[in-house]
Amino acid sequence: MTHRATQLSVPQHLPELDGLRAVAAVGIIVTHVSFQTGIGWGITERFDYFVAVFFALSAFLLWRRRGLHAPGEYFFSRVARLAPAYLACVCVVLALLPEAHTASPGQVLSNLTATQIYVKDGLAPGLTHLWSLCVEFSFYLVLPLLAWALAGRTRGQRIAVLVTAGILSLGWAFLPFVADYDSDQVNSQIWPPAYTLWFVVGMVAAECEGHLPRWARKVFSWRWLWWLLAAGCVSLASREWFGPRGLVHPEPQEFAQRIVVGAVFGMCVVVPVALVPRETSLYAHPFVLGLGRWSYSLFLWHVAVLSLVFPLAGIPLFSGQVADFVLVLVLTVAGSVVVAAVSYVLIEAPGRRWIFQARQRRRAQPQQEIRVPRIRAAGPGRAGQHRACDSHEPSGQGGGGDGGPTHDGPGTQPGDKALPAQ
């Protein structure tokens, strides 16, 4: 079976993965609440591994359908999907969140352009978590190039290249300009190449979709086992000897081992659901699917909501109290879900529709045309006479304005030729 035939034979939509997005978003909220309440639980702080779940999910979903759309269509779809909610979140947070009023012009510009990880002190209050979107956006940019580079290779060759790239990326933290980090410099340790392995997990899973032997499908169907392994990854990474927690900058070896364990965690959470989907499960529950639909906005807005919960609830930062952790978590999740739902209904979904409709309107605009008269064949008594085409109405359809085919419109004679106006 060819690669394209395999793409067309796999399900276009896997509902459970929407539910898994919701789980990942809530997991990230847990790690941020854990840090800001200062309870000191290493396990909850390592819930930041759900970022690896998001990276693997994106890689799986995009790599499995690569090549089905032209690069222009692909990039347009990504912008329409992501830009409205992202820009709205950045603008609202910078304008209305009190602590964000200290943001410098450089922070404002870099956050609007999703380049904050490439400039010094680019992370702005209320928007610090968007560093991971900078990484993910970079993956979106290079994916068509990766697809082109691996076109024509066998599935085994593609997997070998991807795995090799993932392993080599572990050396990123050891590069001199990365390892010699100082607090007054740009933290290049979190630049996109550092997280290649997390994306590779999803891409390799996409390569294996539809090709798993029966025994492998059986093993991946034991989801409880994979969640136990994922919990083991979190427990391991939470140990003091494994590496620093919180905002302490890790050494190159500590960072590399964090990436490896995060990749295993992402594989344990994503691959069983992606490769052995079910029609009914907790992920496919209507409520969880609803949260999954709002998960992008949920991720975008939760840090701003968390910043407001502390003063509104009268709870100090880093109190270290379990009761504070529970209360802040409940309020943050509830508030973030409400804000995410509003954002989805009023910004994210309408913004995407408006962008696509705007392009459709542009394509539908008729292009002024010049009709070339048709020369009728000479007949008895009509030798040498010419008759112009009956209608000069421009085409009412098609993509004449952007190089697409021109369809015959009302009143156009068969055989007439139309040339765009110069």
Secondary structure, DSSP 8 states (H G I E B T S, - for coil): --HHHHHHHS-S--HHHHHHHHHHHHHHHHHHHHHHHT---HHHHGGGGHHHHHHHHHHHHHHTTTTSS-HHHHHHHHHHHHHHHHHHHHHHHHHH-GGGGG--HHHHHHHHTT-GGGSTT---TT-GGGHHHHHHHHHHHHHHHHHHHTTT--HHHHHHHHHHHHHHGGGGGGSHHHHS--TTS--GGGSGGGGHHHHHHHHHHHHHTT---HHHHHHHT-HHHHHHHHHHHHHHHTSTTT---TT----HHHHHHHHHHHHHHHHHHHHHHHHS--SSSGGGSHHHHHHHHTHHHHHHHHHHHHHHHHHHHT--TT---HHHHHHHHHHHHHHHHHHHHHHIIIIIHHHHHHHHHHHHHHHHS---EEEE-------TT-TT-----S-----SSS-GGGT------TT--TT-EEEE--
